[in-house]
Amino acid sequence: MMKDYYKILGVSECCSEQELKSAYRKLARKYHPDIAGNSDEIVSKFKEINEAYETLSDKVKKAEYDTVNKFYNYSSEQKNNKKEEFVTEPNFKENKKTDKEPNKKSGFGFNWEDFISKYKEYANNFEQAKQNYDSKAKYGNSKRGKDINADVEITIAEAINGTVKVINMLHTDICPKCQGRKFVNGTICSHCKGKGDISEHKKFTVKIPSGIKDKSKIRLAGEGEKGVNGGNNGDMYITVHIKSPLDYKTEGNNIIKTLVLAPFEAVLGGNVSVKTFDGSVNVKISPNTQNGQKIRLSGCGLNNNGKIGDMILVVEIQIPKNLSQAEILLYKKLQELSSAKVKY
């Protein structure tokens, strides 16, 4: 005897997905072995409930079940309604007619031609339903996965020279065990706990090209959330943030950097070492260099599509906060000797 999955779950054939899910959850809670006990009857009932829901919640399986179920019910109905029409006095004319149409009726009034016709009709309906579902799954009901976004921070040096970053982020994917169906062999999937998907941290290696600009986006095709019913995966978009250091800023392709000098360096001049992205360079300080004076280092700026900027050093003369007594005496002597007049 064929199981009536609709009766097992207590729903009608035209119930909605929500009604089906609600009925299943109530019965699953009621007959779960952890709640109702581990008797053979309870375990069998629980498996039967899961088997019914797994079939009716899957569109292809449901279409197949409905077709077979209707065919089975039709066969049972024909058997129950059969008439016992025994031929006690056969005559030549009836036998002749029977010879011409041997498959039309049996001795019990069962119409085989009607039976086969109905079977073919159900089979054709099922095949058409399956084709429609496959077509929908491929084109109509397919859904593209969502795009996901991430951020990465790099230094100006990394922006100029390019770099490779590894991003570790939470990623949601379809459960590999149940393929998103939530059930395996009539029981809740143990891998995803019936969710249909799993979330885990995944590492992505991202190549940052040289000369990239702040807040540029890098696209990783197909690395977003998985598509549904054959739909394409979403993409991952990574926004690049260039971290501005405290000792310099950028103006186009130029880098503006503060060069701190002591008073004696500004007055006497000399050589100082300045760090650039290609290493360190020696910069000659002319005697009597003024506060705010600019020194240009050609070709030491940003490289943007082959256009290389400069590094501009802005002189800032700073007096040490903790002067020794000897230094203070020297400043007093300098004050006595100085002939310069400062304008206010």
Secondary structure, 3 states (H helix, E strand, C coil): CCCCHHHHHCCCCCCCHHHHHHHHHHHHHHHCHHHHCCCHHHHHHHHHHHHHHHHHCCHHHHHHHHHHHHHHHHHHHHHHCCCCCCCCCCCHHHHHHHHHCCCCCCCCCCCHHHHHHHHHHHHHHHHHHHHHHHHHHHHHCCECCCCEEEEEEEEHHHHHHCEEEEEEEEEEEECCCCCCCCEECCEECCCCCCCCEEEEEEEEEEEECCCCCCCCEEEECCCCCCCECCCCCCCEEEEEEEECCCCEEEECCEEEEEEEECHHHHHHCEEEEEEECCEEEEEEECCCCCCCCEEEECCCCCEECCEECCEEEEEEECCCCCCCHHHHHHHHHHHHHCCCCCCC
